[in-house]
Amino acid sequence: MSVLDLICYARTHSPFYRELYDGIEGTELTDLPVLDQAAFWAANTIRDNQVLTRAHTDGLIFKTGGTTKAPRVSFYTNG
């Protein structure tokens, strides 16, 4: 899979990356915009997740306690 394929997949299946990559036509990693961490974590939530490229149906979800900032969520799928 090329970088362009990955960008196209993310743009097609993730609202967050659709907006982030809007208008990007490059094929190199250096052509991509720098990811704003605050925007990423704000969009990466258990409810109404805007980052995932498909529904999370099987696997694990880890959530931090949020002692230093807002809780953060990580999704892991099986297979």
C-alpha positions, 0 to 999 in steps of 0.5 A: 500500500502506498502513502497515497493509498493510505491517505485515500483510505483514511480520507474516505473512511474517517471524518477526522482525516477527511477534513485534515487531508482535504485538498492534499494531493501529495504522495509523500509523507512530507506532503501531509500536514502536521497533526494537531494533537489536541484536535486528534484527541478531541476527535478520538472519543468513545462516543461519536469517534471521528478518527476511526476508519470503521466501527469498532466491533471487536477488540479492546478499548483502553482509556486513561484515567485523565489525571493529567488532562482529559482521558485518552482512548485507544482502540485495538481490533482483533485481526 
